[in-house]
Amino acid sequence: MTKFQRPADLEFPLVYRTFKAPDSENRDIVEYRVQDLLESDYEHAADLMVSDFVNEESLALCRGVYKDENAVAEIRKIWRAVLNENISLGCYDNKNKLVGLTILAVHEKNFEESVIEFETDEVNDVISALYFIETQHDIFAKYNTDKYLTDYGMVTSHNYRQRGVATEILKARIVLMKNLNIKVTAGAFTVIGSQRAAIKANYIEGFSIKWTEVEKKFPAFDFSIANVDCCKIMEFAI
């Protein structure tokens, strides 16, 4: 999907943030950390996206990706490929269990991606709608940059929600961005939880579009079941 690779001189793995929150079992306050997602967890990370993301994220949910096993397999394949860039983040608890993650990538202005023909209509529509949304707001021009850090999704395991995991991951994303010598991070935030987490992490809303407008262009979606009425491009720049 992109050509970016983690710089060879950037240590791996790095811990970007630590924070304290309740344990999942006994509610004791324990330490969590957000760090580079370990390569040994890439398969588990992709599985977690399938189990806890596909049936909740607005684009995937409203296009019914979760209903078709071929679509699920295809979107998992995309996530798994992006993970190989080695810049995604994972949140681990005090027992080293992966409890949340975001799949990150770098968008580069002059990189010409080859035309990809998706195997399923569902995934083709999701990617096409996402591309449409992102092209309504030119990050490259706004910040006079040739690249920015973006994401292919963020998820927190159900048992670890209401602990600020998403907010801490988004804060860690800023630190990673700086380590990569990139001055902007931005992406489409499609559910109410991630939009609120982004605000708490001091991201700003750069652009928003109502799902009703997206549905006019992509009528195969049913955005009436989304938990928020719009998609927001949330961004942070230094």
HELIX and SHEET records of a PDB file:
HELIX    1   1 GLU A   39  ASP A   41  5                                   3    
HELIX    2   2 TYR A   42  ASP A   52  1                                  11    
HELIX    3   3 SER A   58  CYS A   62  1                                   5    
HELIX    4   4 VAL A   65  LYS A   67  5                                   3    
HELIX    5   5 GLU A   69  LEU A   83  1                                  15    
HELIX    6   6 ASP A  121  THR A  135  1                                  15    
HELIX    7   7 ILE A  139  LYS A  142  1                                   4    
HELIX    8   8 HIS A  158  TYR A  160  5                                   3    
HELIX    9   9 VAL A  165  ASN A  179  1                                  15    
HELIX   10  10 ILE A  192  LYS A  200  1                                   9    
HELIX   11  11 TRP A  211  LYS A  217  1                                   7    
HELIX   12  12 PHE A  223  ILE A  225  5                                   3    
SHEET    1   A 5 VAL A  15  PRO A  22  0                                        
SHEET    2   A 5 ILE A  29  ASP A  36 -1                                        
SHEET    3   A 5 LEU A  89  TYR A  92 -1                                        
SHEET    4   A 5 LEU A  98  GLU A 108 -1                                        
SHEET    5   A 5 LYS A 147  THR A 156 -1                                        
SHEET    1   B 3 VAL A 184  PHE A 189  0                                        
SHEET    2   B 3 CYS A 230  ALA A 237 -1                                        
SHEET    3   B 3 ILE A 204  LYS A 210 -1                                        
END                                                                             
